[in-house]
Structure formats: C-alpha cells, structure tokens
C-alpha cells in the first residue's frame, strides 16, 4: 500500500505527470526539459505534500535525478519511474 493514497488526487496527478514527462524527456536525451519537469514536481512537493516518509523518498529521488539527468539518463529514468509509481494509489 502506498502513502500516496493520503495525497489529494490533484497533487498525486500533478506529481505523476511531472515525473512521467521528465522521464520521457530524459529518455529522449533532453535533460534540460526533464529538469524543468522535476523542478515543477519539487515545487509541488514543497508546497502541497505534508511531511511524511513519502515526501522524503520523493525529495531524495528529485535530488538524484538532478544529479544524474545529464550524465546518467538511464539512472535518472529509473528514479523517475519509481517516483511516479510511488505517487499512484
């Protein structure tokens, strides 16, 4: 069972869309666009997700994607896939 069930549907959908769009971009070799989507997700995390283990996991993933998007796109893609999965109910 995911912690995402506690998130409002709009927050969950926004995060999932940002992670999925970032993953599509990073897999296409467009790290800049991927990072723009990750920044959107980061803002949602900061403003709409209450303190929780889920928030900490997602913050860790965002940081990892920021570090790896340009040089290790497969690693970034996997982080994004897992984060998207985490926010699904």
DSSP file (Angstrom, degrees, kcal/mol; ACC not computed):
  #  RESIDUE AA STRUCTURE BP1 BP2  ACC     N-H-->O    O-->H-N    N-H-->O    O-->H-N    TCO  KAPPA ALPHA  PHI   PSI    X-CA   Y-CA   Z-CA
    1    1 A X              0   0    0      0, 0.0     2,-0.2     0, 0.0    88,-0.1   0.000 360.0 360.0 360.0 132.7    0.0    0.0    0.0
    2    2 A X    >   -     0   0    0     87,-0.3     3,-0.9    86,-0.1     4,-0.1  -0.565 360.0-132.9 -89.2 150.7    1.4    3.4   -1.0
    3    3 A X  G >  S+     0   0    0      1,-0.2     3,-2.0    -2,-0.2     4,-0.3   0.647  95.5  86.4 -69.0 -15.3    1.4    6.5    1.1
    4    4 A X  G >   +     0   0    0     82,-0.6     3,-1.9    84,-0.3    -1,-0.2   0.729  68.0  76.2 -62.6 -21.9    0.1    8.3   -2.0
    5    5 A X  G <  S+     0   0    0     -3,-0.9    -1,-0.3     1,-0.3    -2,-0.1   0.788  90.6  57.7 -60.0 -25.4   -3.5    7.4   -1.0
    6    6 A X  G <  S+     0   0    0     -3,-2.0    -1,-0.3    -4,-0.1     2,-0.3   0.588  90.3  90.7 -80.2 -11.7   -3.2   10.2    1.6
    7    7 A X  S <  S-     0   0    0     -3,-1.9    42,-0.1    -4,-0.3    82,-0.0  -0.605  89.6-102.8 -84.9 144.4   -2.5   12.8   -1.0
    8    8 A X     >  -     0   0    0     -2,-0.3     4,-2.5    40,-0.2     3,-0.3  -0.345  33.7-115.3 -59.4 147.8   -5.2   14.8   -2.7
    9    9 A X  H  > S+     0   0    0      1,-0.2     4,-2.9     2,-0.2     5,-0.2   0.877 114.4  53.4 -55.8 -41.9   -5.9   13.5   -6.2
   10   10 A X  H  > S+     0   0    0      2,-0.2     4,-2.3     1,-0.2    -1,-0.2   0.888 110.2  47.3 -63.0 -39.2   -4.8   16.7   -7.9
   11   11 A X  H  > S+     0   0    0     -3,-0.3     4,-2.6     2,-0.2     5,-0.2   0.940 113.4  48.1 -67.0 -46.7   -1.4   16.6   -6.1
   12   12 A X  H  X S+     0   0    0     -4,-2.5     4,-2.7     1,-0.2    -2,-0.2   0.927 113.5  47.3 -58.1 -46.7   -1.0   13.0   -7.0
   13   13 A X  H  X S+     0   0    0     -4,-2.9     4,-2.5    -5,-0.2    -1,-0.2   0.886 111.5  50.8 -65.0 -39.4   -1.9   13.6  -10.6
   14   14 A X  H  X S+     0   0    0     -4,-2.3     4,-2.4    -5,-0.2    -2,-0.2   0.931 113.1  44.8 -64.4 -45.9    0.4   16.7  -10.8
   15   15 A X  H  X S+     0   0    0     -4,-2.6     4,-2.8     2,-0.2     5,-0.2   0.936 113.6  49.8 -63.5 -46.1    3.4   14.8   -9.4
   16   16 A X  H  X S+     0   0    0     -4,-2.7     4,-2.7    -5,-0.2     5,-0.2   0.922 112.0  48.0 -59.9 -44.6    2.8   11.7  -11.6
   17   17 A X  H  X S+     0   0    0     -4,-2.5     4,-2.9     2,-0.2     5,-0.3   0.916 112.3  49.2 -63.1 -43.1    2.5   13.9  -14.7
   18   18 A X  H  X S+     0   0    0     -4,-2.4     4,-2.4     2,-0.2    -2,-0.2   0.929 114.0  45.2 -62.6 -45.1    5.7   15.8  -13.9
   19   19 A X  H  X S+     0   0    0     -4,-2.8     4,-2.3     2,-0.2    -2,-0.2   0.912 115.2  47.3 -65.5 -42.2    7.6   12.6  -13.2
   20   20 A X  H  X S+     0   0    0     -4,-2.7     4,-2.3    -5,-0.2    -2,-0.2   0.914 113.6  47.4 -66.5 -42.4    6.3   10.9  -16.4
   21   21 A X  H  X S+     0   0    0     -4,-2.9     4,-2.2    -5,-0.2    -2,-0.2   0.896 112.4  50.2 -65.7 -39.2    7.0   13.9  -18.6
   22   22 A X  H  X S+     0   0    0     -4,-2.4     4,-2.9    -5,-0.3     5,-0.2   0.903 109.7  51.2 -64.5 -40.1   10.5   14.2  -17.1
   23   23 A X  H  X S+     0   0    0     -4,-2.3     4,-2.3     2,-0.2    -2,-0.2   0.915 109.0  50.3 -64.3 -42.2   11.1   10.5  -17.8
   24   24 A X  H  X S+     0   0    0     -4,-2.3     4,-1.1     1,-0.2    -1,-0.2   0.927 113.7  46.2 -60.1 -44.2   10.0   10.9  -21.4
   25   25 A X  H  <>S+     0   0    0     -4,-2.2     5,-2.8     1,-0.2     3,-0.4   0.925 112.2  48.5 -65.7 -45.4   12.4   13.9  -21.8
   26   26 A X  H ><5S+     0   0    0     -4,-2.9     3,-1.1     1,-0.2    -1,-0.2   0.879 109.9  52.5 -66.2 -35.6   15.4   12.2  -20.1
   27   27 A X  H 3<5S+     0   0    0     -4,-2.3    -1,-0.2     1,-0.3    -2,-0.2   0.770 107.7  52.9 -69.4 -24.1   14.9    9.1  -22.2
   28   28 A X  T 3<5S-     0   0    0     -4,-1.1    -1,-0.3    -3,-0.4    -2,-0.2   0.432 122.8-107.8 -87.5   0.0   14.9   11.3  -25.3
   29   29 A X  T < 5S+     0   0    0     -3,-1.1     2,-1.0    -4,-0.3    -3,-0.2   0.622  81.2 129.0  85.8  13.1   18.2   12.9  -24.2
   30   30 A X     >< +     0   0    0     -5,-2.8     4,-2.1     1,-0.2     5,-0.1  -0.673  22.0 164.7-103.7  78.1   16.6   16.2  -23.3
   31   31 A X  H  > S+     0   0    0     -2,-1.0     4,-2.6     1,-0.2     5,-0.2   0.846  71.6  59.6 -63.8 -34.9   18.0   16.7  -19.8
   32   32 A X  H  > S+     0   0    0      2,-0.2     4,-1.5     1,-0.2    -1,-0.2   0.936 109.1  42.0 -61.7 -47.2   17.0   20.4  -19.7
   33   33 A X  H  > S+     0   0    0      2,-0.2     4,-2.0     1,-0.2    -1,-0.2   0.903 112.7  55.0 -65.9 -40.5   13.3   19.7  -20.2
   34   34 A X  H  X S+     0   0    0     -4,-2.1     4,-2.2     1,-0.2    -2,-0.2   0.922 107.7  49.4 -57.3 -44.5   13.5   16.8  -17.8
   35   35 A X  H  X S+     0   0    0     -4,-2.6     4,-2.2     1,-0.2    -1,-0.2   0.816 105.9  56.8 -68.0 -30.1   14.9   19.1  -15.1
   36   36 A X  H  X S+     0   0    0     -4,-1.5     4,-1.8     2,-0.2    -1,-0.2   0.919 109.3  45.8 -63.9 -43.0   12.2   21.6  -15.8
   37   37 A X  H  X S+     0   0    0     -4,-2.0     4,-2.1     2,-0.2    -2,-0.2   0.880 111.6  52.0 -67.1 -37.5    9.6   19.0  -15.1
   38   38 A X  H  X S+     0   0    0     -4,-2.2     4,-2.5     2,-0.2    -2,-0.2   0.882 106.6  53.9 -65.8 -37.8   11.5   17.9  -12.0
   39   39 A X  H  X S+     0   0    0     -4,-2.2     4,-2.1     2,-0.2    -1,-0.2   0.897 107.1  51.6 -63.2 -39.6   11.5   21.5  -10.8
   40   40 A X  H  X S+     0   0    0     -4,-1.8     4,-2.0     2,-0.2    -2,-0.2   0.935 111.1  47.3 -60.4 -46.5    7.7   21.6  -11.1
   41   41 A X  H  X S+     0   0    0     -4,-2.1     4,-2.8     1,-0.2    -2,-0.2   0.889 109.0  55.1 -62.4 -39.2    7.4   18.4   -9.1
   42   42 A X  H  X S+     0   0    0     -4,-2.5     4,-2.4     1,-0.2    -1,-0.2   0.896 107.0  49.9 -62.5 -40.7    9.8   19.8   -6.5
   43   43 A X  H  X S+     0   0    0     -4,-2.1     4,-1.9     2,-0.2     5,-0.2   0.915 111.1  49.0 -63.9 -42.7    7.6   22.9   -6.1
   44   44 A X  H  X>S+     0   0    0     -4,-2.0     4,-3.2     1,-0.2     5,-0.7   0.928 110.9  51.1 -62.2 -44.3    4.5   20.7   -5.6
   45   45 A X  H  X5S+     0   0    0     -4,-2.8     4,-1.0     1,-0.2    -2,-0.2   0.921 111.6  47.5 -57.1 -44.9    6.4   18.6   -3.1
   46   46 A X  H  <5S+     0   0    0     -4,-2.4    -1,-0.2     1,-0.2    -2,-0.2   0.818 125.0  27.8 -68.2 -31.6    7.4   21.7   -1.1
   47   47 A X  H  <5S+     0   0    0     -4,-1.9    -2,-0.2    -5,-0.1    -1,-0.2   0.729 129.9  28.1-104.6 -25.7    4.0   23.3   -1.1
   48   48 A X  H  <5S+     0   0    0     -4,-3.2     2,-0.6    -5,-0.2   -40,-0.2   0.576  97.6  79.5-119.4 -12.5    1.4   20.5   -1.2
   49   49 A X  S  <<S-     0   0    0     -4,-1.0     3,-0.1    -5,-0.7    -1,-0.1  -0.882  71.2-137.0-105.8 121.2    2.9   17.4    0.3
   50   50 A X        -     0   0    0     -2,-0.6     5,-0.3     1,-0.2    -2,-0.1  -0.294  41.7 -75.8 -70.4 158.6    2.9   17.2    4.1
   51   51 A X  S    S+     0   0    0      4,-0.1     2,-0.3     3,-0.1    -1,-0.2  -0.312  78.8 128.5 -54.1 130.1    5.9   15.9    6.0
   52   52 A X  S  > S-     0   0    0     -3,-0.1     4,-1.9     1,-0.1     5,-0.2  -0.969  74.4 -93.2-171.3 166.3    6.0   12.1    5.6
   53   53 A X  H  > S+     0   0    0     -2,-0.3     4,-2.3     1,-0.2     5,-0.2   0.871 124.4  56.7 -59.8 -35.5    8.2    9.2    4.6
   54   54 A X  H  > S+     0   0    0      1,-0.2     4,-2.6     2,-0.2    -1,-0.2   0.933 105.0  50.2 -61.7 -45.2    6.8    9.5    1.1
   55   55 A X  H  > S+     0   0    0     -5,-0.3     4,-2.6     1,-0.2    -1,-0.2   0.909 110.4  50.0 -60.2 -42.1    7.9   13.2    0.9
   56   56 A X  H  X S+     0   0    0     -4,-1.9     4,-2.2     2,-0.2    -1,-0.2   0.900 110.6  49.6 -64.2 -40.7   11.4   12.2    2.0
   57   57 A X  H  X S+     0   0    0     -4,-2.3     4,-2.3     2,-0.2    -2,-0.2   0.927 113.0  46.8 -62.5 -44.3   11.6    9.5   -0.6
   58   58 A X  H  X S+     0   0    0     -4,-2.6     4,-2.7     2,-0.2    -2,-0.2   0.895 110.7  51.5 -67.6 -39.8   10.4   11.8   -3.3
   59   59 A X  H  X S+     0   0    0     -4,-2.6     4,-2.2     2,-0.2    -1,-0.2   0.904 110.1  50.2 -62.2 -40.7   12.8   14.6   -2.3
   60   60 A X  H  X S+     0   0    0     -4,-2.2     4,-2.3     1,-0.2    -2,-0.2   0.928 111.7  48.5 -61.6 -45.0   15.7   12.0   -2.4
   61   61 A X  H  X S+     0   0    0     -4,-2.3     4,-2.6     2,-0.2    -2,-0.2   0.903 109.1  52.2 -62.8 -42.5   14.6   11.0   -5.9
   62   62 A X  H  X S+     0   0    0     -4,-2.7     4,-2.5     1,-0.2    -1,-0.2   0.931 110.5  48.4 -59.5 -46.1   14.3   14.5   -7.1
   63   63 A X  H  X S+     0   0    0     -4,-2.2     4,-1.6     1,-0.2    -1,-0.2   0.904 111.2  50.7 -61.0 -41.6   17.9   15.2   -5.9
   64   64 A X  H  X S+     0   0    0     -4,-2.3     4,-1.8     1,-0.2    -1,-0.2   0.901 110.3  48.9 -64.4 -40.7   19.1   12.1   -7.6
   65   65 A X  H  X S+     0   0    0     -4,-2.6     4,-2.5     1,-0.2    -2,-0.2   0.908 107.7  54.7 -66.1 -40.8   17.5   13.0  -10.9
   66   66 A X  H  < S+     0   0    0     -4,-2.5     4,-0.3     1,-0.2    -1,-0.2   0.870 112.9  44.0 -59.3 -35.7   19.0   16.5  -10.7
   67   67 A X  H  < S+     0   0    0     -4,-1.6     4,-0.3    -5,-0.2    -1,-0.2   0.811 124.8  31.2 -76.4 -31.2   22.5   14.9  -10.3
   68   68 A X  H  X S+     0   0    0     -4,-1.8     4,-2.9    -5,-0.1     8,-0.3   0.596  87.3  93.6-109.7 -12.7   22.1   12.2  -13.0
   69   69 A X  T  < S+     0   0    0     -4,-2.5    -1,-0.1     1,-0.2    -3,-0.1   0.871  95.6  36.2 -54.5 -44.1   19.8   13.5  -15.7
   70   70 A X  T  4 S+     0   0    0     -4,-0.3     3,-0.3    -5,-0.2    -1,-0.2   0.907 131.1  25.3 -78.1 -41.9   22.5   14.8  -18.0
   71   71 A X  T  4 S+     0   0    0     -4,-0.3    -2,-0.2     1,-0.2     2,-0.1   0.718 132.0  30.2-100.4 -23.3   25.3   12.2  -17.5
   72   72 A X    >X  +     0   0    0     -4,-2.9     4,-2.2    -7,-0.1     3,-0.6  -0.534  63.4 165.3-135.1  67.9   23.4    9.1  -16.5
   73   73 A X  H 3> S+     0   0    0     -3,-0.3     4,-2.6     1,-0.2     5,-0.2   0.792  75.4  57.1 -61.0 -29.8   20.0    9.3  -18.1
   74   74 A X  H 3> S+     0   0    0      2,-0.2     4,-1.8     1,-0.2    -1,-0.2   0.894 108.8  46.6 -67.8 -37.6   19.2    5.6  -17.5
   75   75 A X  H <> S+     0   0    0     -3,-0.6     4,-2.3     2,-0.2    -2,-0.2   0.937 113.8  48.0 -66.5 -46.8   19.6    6.1  -13.8
   76   76 A X  H  X S+     0   0    0     -4,-2.2     4,-2.5    -8,-0.3    -2,-0.2   0.906 109.7  53.8 -59.8 -42.3   17.5    9.2  -13.8
   77   77 A X  H  X S+     0   0    0     -4,-2.6     4,-2.3     1,-0.2    -1,-0.2   0.891 108.2  49.1 -60.4 -40.7   14.8    7.4  -15.9
   78   78 A X  H  X S+     0   0    0     -4,-1.8     4,-2.4     2,-0.2    -1,-0.2   0.913 109.9  50.6 -68.3 -41.8   14.6    4.7  -13.3
   79   79 A X  H  X S+     0   0    0     -4,-2.3     4,-2.6     1,-0.2    -2,-0.2   0.935 111.9  48.6 -57.8 -45.2   14.3    7.1  -10.4
   80   80 A X  H  X S+     0   0    0     -4,-2.5     4,-2.4     1,-0.2    -2,-0.2   0.891 109.7  51.5 -64.5 -40.0   11.5    8.9  -12.3
   81   81 A X  H  X S+     0   0    0     -4,-2.3     4,-2.0     1,-0.2    -1,-0.2   0.934 112.5  46.1 -61.3 -45.4    9.7    5.6  -13.0
   82   82 A X  H  X S+     0   0    0     -4,-2.4     4,-2.1     2,-0.2    -2,-0.2   0.888 111.5  50.9 -67.2 -38.9    9.9    4.7   -9.3
   83   83 A X  H  X S+     0   0    0     -4,-2.6     4,-1.4     2,-0.2    -1,-0.2   0.908 109.5  50.7 -65.8 -40.3    8.7    8.1   -8.1
   84   84 A X  H  X S+     0   0    0     -4,-2.4     4,-0.6     1,-0.2     3,-0.2   0.908 110.8  49.7 -60.9 -41.2    5.8    8.0  -10.5
   85   85 A X  H >< S+     0   0    0     -4,-2.0     3,-0.9     1,-0.2    -2,-0.2   0.873 105.5  57.9 -64.6 -38.1    4.9    4.6   -9.1
   86   86 A X  H 3< S+     0   0    0     -4,-2.1   -82,-0.6     1,-0.2    -1,-0.2   0.829 104.8  50.2 -63.5 -32.7    5.1    5.8   -5.5
   87   87 A X  H 3< S+     0   0    0     -4,-1.4     2,-0.3    -3,-0.2    -1,-0.2   0.564  87.9  99.2 -87.4  -6.2    2.5    8.5   -6.1
   88   88 A X    <<        0   0    0     -3,-0.9   -84,-0.3    -4,-0.6   -83,-0.2  -0.592 360.0 360.0 -77.2 141.2    0.0    6.2   -7.6
   89   89 A X              0   0    0     -2,-0.3   -87,-0.3   -85,-0.2    -1,-0.1   0.512 360.0 360.0 -69.9 360.0   -2.7    5.0   -5.2
